[in-house]
Amino acid sequence: MNKAKSLVSITDFDVEEYLKILELAAKFEANSYRNVLNGRVIASLFFEPSTRTRLSFESAINRLGGRVIGFSDIETTSSTKGETLHDTIKIISNYCDLIVMRHPLEGAAKFASEVANVPIINAGDGANQHPTQTLLDMYSITKTQGTLSNLSIALIGDLKYGRTVHSLIMAMKHFNPTFHLVAPPELALPNEYKTILKENNIPFYEHTDMSSVLNEVDIVYMTRVQKERFSDLMEYEKTKNTYILRNEMLAHTKANMKILHPLPRVNEIQQDVDENPKAYYFEQARNGVFTRQAIISYLLQLNV
């Protein structure tokens, strides 16, 4: 019997599958407590710290009636004794029906999917990809805009190391967006993603000034400048406060505009924005539970 499909990269799904996940997420939002995982065990392996992703996965599994095993601190694992990732995955895949994994190294999830005999869900691998975040972002965009198509999207902040940005570009390229890329030169979008946009005839514009684009777009996607991705702390200090969104900056934005953020935030969105009806990042985080229920159900081919 062939192993079920994994979700390592957002490109592992096609457009039809994106839309299927969003349809399932809406079903789970309407009724998220379903016993379809009863008797199943899901391993949650977080080699890197996480709050929202780990807990929303655990909430999703519990609401589906499944059991969770795993760890949230690498210091409690045999990795500290020198055990290889290969051996860790090989062993744990004997204990469970699916593995959710976050790892600081790019490519770790793909490697795990080649080793494991159960599906792997990539919960973030270094600065590479974060496909489940992208799918919950797409669900959030659909809920707030009524469509995924023909939208103008500002991606603001850390576009170099921001794995959520990289995955979102790869998924949204199918829906005819216009991207406004707002970043300091040190954190500009890597050329490989610009090439992908050009190859798919997706218009994009690069900016260093955030205020020039806020009034033009349907979605403002803010990102944190990630201290953990910098080897040079001087470079981090120089760029960390480049973009700070304040409530008064939203006065002339489009009526339908919504602000997304994968979280956690530091100070790139001031707290006075939280009460603005255009702020959607807390609802976006809530959508993660339903979307991750949808992804698990789809990969395990559960009847929902």
C-alpha positions in Angstrom: 0.0 0.0 0.0 1.4 3.4 -1.0 2.1 5.9 1.8 -0.5 8.8 1.9 0.5 12.2 0.5 2.5 14.6 2.6 2.4 18.4 2.7 6.0 19.6 2.7 5.7 22.5 0.2 2.7 24.5 -0.8 3.4 23.3 -4.3 2.6 19.8 -3.2 -1.1 20.8 -3.6 -2.6 22.0 -6.9 -5.4 24.7 -7.2 -8.1 22.1 -6.9 -6.7 20.9 -3.7 -6.3 24.4 -2.3 -10.0 25.0 -2.9 -10.9 21.6 -1.4 -9.0 22.5 1.8 -10.8 25.9 2.0 -14.1 24.1 1.5 -13.3 21.6 4.3 -12.1 24.5 6.6 -15.5 26.1 6.2 -17.2 22.9 7.2 -15.0 22.6 10.3 -15.6 26.2 11.2 -19.4 25.5 11.2 -18.8 22.4 13.4 -15.2 21.8 14.5 -15.9 19.0 17.0 -16.0 15.7 15.0 -14.8 12.3 16.1 -13.2 11.4 12.8 -9.7 10.9 14.3 -10.8 8.5 17.0 -8.2 5.8 17.5 -5.5 7.7 15.5 -2.3 9.1 16.9 -0.6 12.2 15.6 3.0 13.1 16.4 3.8 16.8 17.0 7.6 17.2 16.6 8.7 20.8 17.3 12.5 21.1 17.0 12.0 24.9 17.1 9.8 27.1 19.4 6.2 27.7 18.4 3.0 28.9 20.1 0.2 29.3 17.5 1.2 26.6 15.1 1.8 23.9 17.7 -1.2 24.7 19.8 -3.6 25.1 16.9 -2.5 21.7 15.5 -3.0 20.2 18.9 -6.4 21.9 19.2 -7.3 20.6 15.7 -6.3 17.0 16.6 -8.2 17.1 19.9 -11.3 18.5 18.3 -11.2 15.6 15.8 -10.9 13.1 18.6 -7.3 12.1 18.0 -4.4 11.7 20.4 -1.2 13.8 20.3 2.3 12.6 21.2 5.6 14.4 20.7 7.7 17.3 22.1 8.0 21.0 22.0 11.5 21.3 23.3 14.4 19.7 21.5 16.4 19.6 24.8 14.0 16.8 26.0 14.8 14.5 23.0 17.5 12.1 22.0 18.8 14.7 19.6 20.8 16.0 22.5 22.5 12.6 22.6 23.5 12.9 19.0 20.6 11.0 17.4 20.2 11.9 13.7 17.0 13.3 12.3 16.8 10.2 10.1 16.7 7.9 13.1 14.3 10.1 15.0 11.8 10.2 12.2 12.2 6.5 11.3 11.4 5.6 14.9 8.6 8.0 15.6 6.8 7.1 12.3 6.3 3.7 13.9 4.3 5.2 16.7 1.8 7.4 14.8 -0.4 7.9 11.8 0.9 11.3 10.8 3.8 13.6 11.8 3.5 17.4 12.2 7.1 18.8 12.2 8.8 22.1 12.6 12.5 22.3 12.2 15.1 25.2 11.9 16.8 23.7 8.9 15.5 24.3 5.3 14.7 21.0 3.6 14.3 19.1 6.9 10.6 18.4 6.2 11.3 17.1 2.7 14.0 14.8 4.2 11.6 13.6 6.8 8.9 12.8 4.2 11.4 10.6 2.4 12.3 8.7 5.5 8.9 8.3 7.2 6.3 5.7 6.4 3.5 8.1 7.4 2.5 11.5 6.0 4.5 14.6 7.1 3.0 18.0 7.5 5.7 20.8 7.3 4.9 23.2 10.2 7.8 25.4 9.0 11.4 24.6 7.9 13.8 27.4 8.5 13.3 30.3 6.1 12.0 28.0 3.5 8.2 27.3 3.6 5.2 27.2 5.9 2.4 25.7 3.8 -0.2 25.3 6.6 0.1 29.0 7.4 -0.4 29.8 3.7 -3.6 27.7 3.6 -5.0 29.5 6.7 -4.0 32.8 5.1 -5.9 31.8 1.9 -8.9 30.9 4.0 -8.7 34.3 5.8 -8.4 36.1 2.5 -11.4 34.2 1.1 -13.5 35.0 4.2 -12.7 38.7 4.1 -12.6 39.4 0.4 -15.1 36.8 -0.9 -12.5 35.7 -3.5 -8.9 34.8 -4.0 -8.7 36.3 -7.5 -7.5 39.6 -8.8 -6.5 41.0 -5.4 -3.8 43.6 -4.7 -1.6 42.4 -1.8 1.1 44.3 0.1 3.8 42.1 1.6 5.6 44.2 4.2 8.7 43.6 6.3 11.0 40.6 6.2 10.6 39.2 2.7 14.0 37.6 2.7 13.7 35.2 5.5 9.9 35.2 5.8 8.8 31.7 5.0 5.1 32.6 5.2 5.7 35.2 2.5 7.5 32.7 0.3 4.7 30.1 0.5 2.0 32.7 0.0 3.5 33.9 -3.2 3.8 30.3 -4.5 0.1 29.7 -3.8 -1.4 33.0 -4.8 0.4 33.1 -8.2 -2.5 31.0 -9.5 -5.1 33.7 -8.7 -3.9 36.7 -10.7 -2.8 38.9 -7.8 -0.8 42.2 -7.9 2.0 42.2 -5.3 3.5 45.2 -3.6 6.8 44.1 -2.0 7.7 46.5 0.8 11.1 45.8 2.5 14.5 47.4 3.2 17.1 46.4 0.7 18.7 44.0 3.3 15.4 42.1 3.5 14.2 42.2 -0.1 12.4 39.2 -1.6 14.9 36.7 -2.9 15.4 36.7 -6.7 14.2 33.2 -7.1 10.7 34.3 -6.1 10.8 37.4 -8.3 11.7 35.1 -11.2 8.7 32.9 -10.4 6.4 36.0 -10.4 7.9 37.1 -13.8 7.5 33.6 -15.3 3.8 33.6 -14.3 3.2 37.2 -15.5 2.3 38.3 -12.0 2.8 42.1 -11.7 4.8 43.2 -8.7 6.3 46.4 -7.5 9.1 46.9 -5.0 8.9 49.7 -2.4 10.9 50.8 0.6 8.2 53.2 1.9 5.1 51.5 3.4 2.8 54.5 3.5 2.8 54.8 -0.3 1.0 51.5 -0.7 -1.5 51.2 2.2 -4.3 53.0 0.4 -4.0 50.9 -2.8 -4.4 47.4 -1.6 -7.0 44.8 -0.5 -4.7 42.9 1.9 -1.8 44.3 4.0 0.3 41.3 5.1 2.7 42.4 7.8 5.6 40.3 9.0 8.0 40.4 11.9 11.7 41.0 11.3 12.9 37.7 12.7 15.8 38.0 15.1 16.4 34.2 15.0 17.2 34.3 11.3 20.0 36.8 11.6 23.6 35.7 12.1 24.6 39.4 12.4 22.7 41.1 15.3 23.9 44.5 14.0 21.9 43.9 10.8 18.9 42.9 12.9 19.1 46.0 15.1 19.3 48.2 11.9 16.2 46.8 10.3 13.9 45.7 13.2 11.9 49.0 13.4 11.8 49.8 9.7 8.0 49.4 9.4 5.5 50.1 12.2 1.8 50.2 11.4 -0.2 52.7 13.4 -4.0 53.2 13.5 -3.9 56.7 12.1 -2.2 55.3 8.9 -5.4 53.4 8.1 -7.7 56.4 7.7 -7.8 56.4 3.9 -7.4 52.7 3.2 -9.9 50.8 1.1 -13.2 49.8 2.9 -12.6 46.1 2.2 -8.9 46.2 3.3 -7.8 43.7 6.0 -4.5 43.4 7.9 -3.0 40.0 8.2 0.0 38.9 10.2 1.3 35.3 10.8 2.3 36.3 14.4 4.0 36.7 16.8 4.3 40.4 16.4 6.9 42.5 18.2 6.2 46.2 17.5 5.5 46.2 13.8 1.7 46.6 14.5 0.9 49.0 17.3 -1.7 47.9 19.7 -4.0 50.8 18.8 -4.6 49.0 15.5 -6.2 46.0 17.3 -9.6 47.7 17.7 -9.7 48.8 14.1 -12.2 46.7 12.1 -9.6 46.3 9.4 -7.4 44.3 11.8 -7.9 40.6 11.2 -4.8 38.9 12.6 -6.4 37.4 15.7 -9.3 36.0 13.6 -6.6 34.8 11.2 -5.0 32.8 14.0 -8.3 31.3 14.9 -8.8 30.2 11.3 -5.7 28.1 11.7 -7.5 25.5 13.8 -10.2 24.9 11.1 -7.6 24.9 8.3 -5.4 22.5 10.0 -8.3 20.2 10.7 -9.0 20.3 7.0 -5.4 19.5 6.1 -5.2 16.5 8.5 -8.5 15.2 7.3 -7.6 15.5 3.7 -4.2 13.8 4.0 -5.6 10.9 6.1 -8.6 10.7 3.7 -11.0 10.9 6.6 -14.7 11.0 5.8 -16.0 14.4 7.0 
